[in-house]
Amino acid sequence: MKARDVMVSPVITVPETASVGDVAATLLRHCVSAVPVVDGHNRLVGIVSEGDLMHRSEAGTERRRSWWLAGFAGSETLAAEYVKSHALRVGDVMTRKLVTTTPDAPLHEIAALLEKNSIKRVPVVENGELVGIVSRANLVQAVASTRKRLDVPLSDSAIRDKLLAHLKRQAWAHTGMLNVTVADGVVDLWGATESDAERKAIRVAAESAQGVRAVNDNLVTRPMQGWY
């Protein structure tokens, strides 16, 4: 699946001329935690989230530092915090450093972007225009909506061959000490693994393989040097 398959579109946006109060009302009205900020040509210029509105003077939640912590923070940091808590325009509180993606980006790349940048959503841009947004929730929805693949009957030998071929492509699998037998769709795993994590991963690979009805884990775990 790609970004275009799960993204929310059209996107709820606010203009860069919007007031902070208008943005807060938009978040509440649409039950969203962030909105992209666009210019007059629908070009993405920023994003404003609940986090950007957490420390506001109207709510009495602005940051308050003791005099000695304020000294450590420095005047530039204190000035930036003042702007965040007192500015009236969205352009002064929004996040301008943006991470974006394209409609054809695969979901595993989207997940990596969210994790690497510690963000909850990523705008989708095409030809310079905002066309959608993908959030962590959209990825979870993709998992929840995945239909169980059609169970195309496979012979026991085909199941074994496919599983072993899959495991040989995994950097963590030590297939030289592994054997697999299959009878009536039931997989038996035999041999040794280097760690409990490898043993679990092999079992998961077998359970998710096409045509497998059940898995018997007969593996043992022991250090690599103990095999010889």
C-alpha positions in Angstrom: 0.0 0.0 0.0 1.0 3.6 -0.7 0.4 6.9 0.9 -2.4 7.7 -1.6 -4.2 4.5 -0.4 -4.6 5.7 3.2 -4.1 9.5 3.3 -6.9 11.8 4.4 -7.9 14.0 1.4 -9.1 16.7 1.1 -7.2 18.1 4.0 -8.6 20.5 6.6 -6.2 23.5 6.5 -6.0 27.0 7.8 -4.5 30.0 6.0 -1.3 31.6 7.2 -3.3 34.7 8.0 -5.5 32.8 10.5 -5.5 33.8 14.2 -4.4 31.4 16.9 -8.0 31.5 18.3 -9.4 30.4 14.9 -6.9 27.5 14.7 -7.8 26.3 18.2 -11.5 26.4 17.2 -10.7 24.5 14.0 -9.0 21.7 15.9 -11.9 21.3 18.3 -14.6 21.6 15.6 -13.0 18.9 13.4 -11.7 16.7 16.2 -8.1 16.7 14.8 -4.9 17.3 16.6 -3.1 19.3 13.9 -3.8 21.2 10.7 -1.5 22.2 7.9 -1.1 25.9 7.1 -1.2 26.9 3.5 -0.7 30.1 1.5 -3.1 31.5 -1.1 -1.9 28.9 -3.7 -2.5 25.9 -1.4 1.2 25.5 -1.0 2.2 24.1 2.4 4.0 26.6 4.6 3.7 25.1 8.0 1.8 22.9 10.4 0.2 23.8 13.7 -0.7 21.1 16.3 -2.1 20.9 19.8 1.5 20.9 21.1 2.0 24.4 19.6 -0.9 25.7 21.6 -0.1 23.9 24.9 1.7 26.9 26.6 -0.6 29.8 26.0 -1.1 33.0 28.1 -4.9 32.9 27.6 -5.1 29.6 29.5 -2.4 30.5 32.0 -0.3 27.6 30.8 2.8 29.5 29.5 6.1 28.2 30.6 7.3 29.6 33.9 10.9 29.1 34.8 12.7 29.9 38.1 15.2 32.8 37.7 18.2 30.3 37.7 16.7 28.0 35.1 15.9 31.1 33.0 19.5 31.9 33.1 20.4 28.5 31.7 17.8 28.8 28.9 19.3 31.9 27.4 17.5 35.0 26.0 16.9 33.5 22.5 15.0 30.5 24.0 13.0 32.7 26.3 12.1 35.1 23.5 10.9 32.1 21.3 8.8 30.8 24.2 7.3 34.2 24.7 6.2 34.3 21.0 4.7 30.8 21.3 2.6 31.8 24.3 1.5 35.3 23.3 1.5 35.5 19.4 -1.9 36.1 17.8 -1.1 34.9 14.3 -0.7 31.3 13.3 2.4 32.1 11.3 4.2 32.9 14.6 3.4 29.7 16.4 3.4 27.1 13.6 6.2 24.7 12.9 7.9 25.7 9.7 10.5 22.9 9.4 8.4 20.2 7.7 8.8 16.6 6.8 6.7 15.7 3.8 6.1 12.7 1.5 4.6 11.9 -1.9 1.4 10.1 -2.8 3.4 7.1 -4.2 5.5 6.6 -1.0 5.1 3.1 0.4 3.7 2.8 3.9 6.9 1.4 5.3 8.7 4.6 4.3 5.9 6.6 5.9 6.3 4.6 9.2 10.0 5.2 9.1 9.6 8.9 8.6 7.2 9.2 11.6 9.5 7.2 13.8 12.7 8.8 12.8 11.4 12.4 13.2 9.2 11.6 16.3 6.1 13.1 14.6 2.5 11.9 14.4 1.6 12.9 10.9 3.2 13.7 7.6 1.7 16.0 4.8 1.5 14.5 1.3 2.7 16.9 -1.4 2.4 16.6 -5.2 3.7 19.1 -7.7 4.2 21.6 -4.8 0.6 21.3 -3.6 -0.8 19.7 -0.5 -3.0 16.7 -1.5 -3.3 14.8 1.7 -2.0 13.9 5.1 -1.1 10.5 6.7 -1.1 10.1 10.4 -0.1 7.2 12.7 -3.8 6.5 13.1 -4.1 6.1 9.3 -1.4 3.4 9.4 -3.2 1.6 12.2 -6.4 1.8 10.1 -4.5 0.2 7.2 -3.6 -2.7 9.5 -7.2 -3.1 10.8 -8.7 -3.0 7.3 -6.3 -5.5 5.8 -8.4 -8.5 4.6 -7.1 -12.0 5.3 -5.4 -13.1 2.0 -7.1 -15.7 0.0 -6.0 -19.1 1.1 -4.8 -20.6 -2.1 -4.0 -24.3 -1.5 -0.3 -25.1 -1.6 1.4 -28.5 -1.5 3.4 -29.2 1.6 6.6 -29.1 -0.4 5.7 -25.7 -1.8 5.0 -24.4 1.7 8.4 -25.7 2.8 10.3 -24.3 -0.1 8.7 -20.8 0.2 9.3 -20.6 3.9 12.9 -21.7 3.7 13.5 -19.3 0.8 12.0 -16.5 2.8 14.1 -17.2 5.9 17.3 -17.4 3.8 16.7 -13.8 2.8 16.5 -12.6 6.4 19.8 -11.3 7.8 18.9 -12.5 11.3 18.1 -16.2 10.4 20.8 -18.8 10.7 19.3 -21.4 8.3 22.3 -23.6 8.4 21.1 -25.1 11.7 17.4 -25.1 10.8 15.2 -27.7 9.3 11.5 -27.5 8.4 9.0 -30.3 7.8 5.5 -29.8 6.6 2.6 -32.3 6.7 -1.0 -31.4 5.8 -0.1 -27.7 6.2 1.3 -28.2 9.7 4.9 -26.9 10.0 7.4 -28.4 12.4 10.5 -26.3 13.1 13.6 -28.2 14.0 17.2 -27.2 14.9 18.9 -24.5 16.9 18.8 -20.7 17.0 21.3 -18.3 18.3 18.8 -16.3 20.4 15.3 -16.3 21.7 14.5 -13.4 19.4 15.6 -15.4 16.4 13.5 -18.4 17.5 10.5 -16.2 17.9 11.0 -14.5 14.5 11.3 -17.9 12.8 8.0 -19.0 14.4 6.3 -15.8 13.3 7.6 -16.3 9.8 6.1 -19.8 9.7 2.8 -18.8 11.2 2.4 -16.0 8.6 3.4 -18.1 5.6 0.7 -18.9 3.0 -1.0 -22.2 3.4 0.2 -22.9 6.9 -2.5 -24.2 9.3 -0.4 -24.6 12.4 3.2 -24.5 13.6 5.0 -26.8 16.1 8.1 -25.1 17.5 10.7 -27.8 18.3 13.7 -25.4 18.2 16.3 -25.0 20.9 18.2 -21.9 21.7 21.9 -22.0 22.4 24.9 -19.8 21.8 26.6 -20.0 18.4 29.8 -21.4 19.9 27.9 -24.2 21.5 27.1 -25.7 18.1 30.5 -27.1 17.4 
